[in-house]
């Protein structure tokens, strides 16, 4: 976004105003970007929701196309159903959903999540059918999987070997190094 010189120092949307009596305050800026954000905020406060117009099958077909063109789209049926329901809730037609799928494939290097999909749709100037607008970008690294448990590293002094390593190494000839296994032409491919 390109905020004007008045509101850019304050993160956009608002500008500093000095009253005739010398009191300072903030008010909404009247630049085009601030007006667009004000419009989004008004629509967010009073959303108008319409029922989905796409069939479940058409929405699921869009998810399959998305999975074919974008890495890391969830593979399980339940996750894909959730994505399909979100596409159906946002898009006003199959052409609109096709546009969304094409934009995600063109702009993203991998799947960013449902929130990012809605953000892309809303930032294009379109209004979702369900009236739910998204303005904030998702957190970096947002994904479906829970965060892994914190692993506390153990320090091993020089010459020490932990009992687990000894157990794993028992019966193995660690001095012998095997050459890497050669794969056949089609082996290991999906």
N, C-alpha and C positions, 0 to 999 in steps of 0.2 A: 504494500500500500504506500502511496505517496501522500503523506500528510503535508499540509501547508506549513509555512514558516511560523505561524501563530500557535498551532497545536502540536507540532513535531517535538518541541522541547518537553512536552508533558505527556508523551506517549500517544499522541493523537486523540481525537474525539473532543478534547476540551482545551480552552485557551484561558490565559490569565486576563482578568478584567480589573481595571482600577476605576472605582466609583469617583464621582466628583468630590466626595468628602475625604478621599484618600484611602478608603478601605479597599483591600484587594480581595478578589474572589475568583472562582472558576465558573465558566459557563460553556455550554456546548458550542463548538466551533461551527461556522457556517460553510466550511469548505466542502467540495463534492464527496470526498471520502468519508468525512464525518456524517454527512447527510445520509450516505448509503448505510453506514453503521447504525444510525438512528432508526432508519427504516427497518433494518434487520431486527433491532431490539424491539420495535413496536410489534412486528410480526411474531417475534418470539413470545411476547407477553400475551398476545391474543391470536394464537394459531387457529387457522381454519383447516380442519381435517376432512379429507375425502376418503371414501373407501378405495381399496386397491382396484385397479381396472385390469391388471394383468392376471392371467391364470397362473396357478402354481407351476404347471408344466413349463410355461414360457419363461417364468422367472428362474426355474431350475436349469433350463437350457442356457440362460445367460451365465449362470454360475459355472456350468460346464465349459462354456466358451472362455470364460475368465480363467479357469483352471488350465485350459490348454495354452493360454498365452502368457501366463504370469506364474512364476515359481512361488512355492510356499502357500498356495491357496489350500485351506484345510481339506483333507481327503475324506474324512469320515462323513457319513450321511447327515448326521444331526447338525454339524457345523455348516455344511452346505445348505441345509434347509433354512437355517437362521439367516444366512447371507441372502438366499432367495427371497425370504420374507421381507428383508430390508429393501431389496431392490424393488419388489412389488409395492411396498409401502411408499417408496419415494417416487418412482417413475410413472409418468402419465400415459405411457404407451410402450409398445415393444421397441419402437424406433428410439425413444428416449432412453430405454434401458440399453439398447445397442450402442448408443452414443457414450453412455457411462462406461460400459465395458471397454470400448475402444480407447477412451481417454485414460482409463487406469492402465491399460497395456502400454500405451504410448508414454505416459508420464512416470510410471513407477518401475523400479527394477525388481521388486518383489512385493508380495501381499503385505499391506500395511494395516489391515483390520477394517471392521465395519465403520468405526468412527471416522477414520480417514476417508473412506468411500463416501460417507455422507458429507464430509467437509468439502471434498472435490466437487460433489454435485451442487452444494449450496453456493460455493464460491464462483460457480460458473454463471450465477444469476438466476438459476432455476429455483423454484419453490417446491419442496417435496409435497406429495399428495397428503401425507399425514401431518403436515404443518410443523414438524419438528426441525428446527434449523440448527446447524452446527457452525460455530464461529471459531472455536479454539482448536488448534492442532492437537493431535494425540501426543501423549508422552513418548519420548524417544524409546524405542525398543518395546512398545506395547504389543502384546501378543496374547494368544489364548492360553498358553501354558503357565502354570503357577511358577513363581520364582523358585529356583533351587535352594535347598537349605544351605546355610552359610557353612563353609568348610574352614575349620581352623587349622592352618598349616602347623606341622610339627617340625621343629628344628632337629636335625641329626648332626651330631658332631663328627669330625673327621675320624674315620676308622670304626664308627658305630654302625651296626646293622640292626634294623628293627626286626623283632621276631617274625612278623608277617612276611617279610621279604625272605627270611631264611626258610620259612615254611614253603613259600612258592618256589624257591630255588632248589629245594631238596629233590634230588634225583635228576636234576637237569645238568647237562654239560654246558655251562655258561661260556666256556672258552670257544666252543664250536659255533661258528657263524654260518648260517645257511644263505645261499644266494636267493634273491627275490624270486617268487613263483611267477612263471610266465603264464599269461592268460591267453586263452584262445581268442579268435577274432570277435565272436559275439558274446563271450563270457563276461559277465559283470555289467552288461547293459540292460536298461529297462525297456 
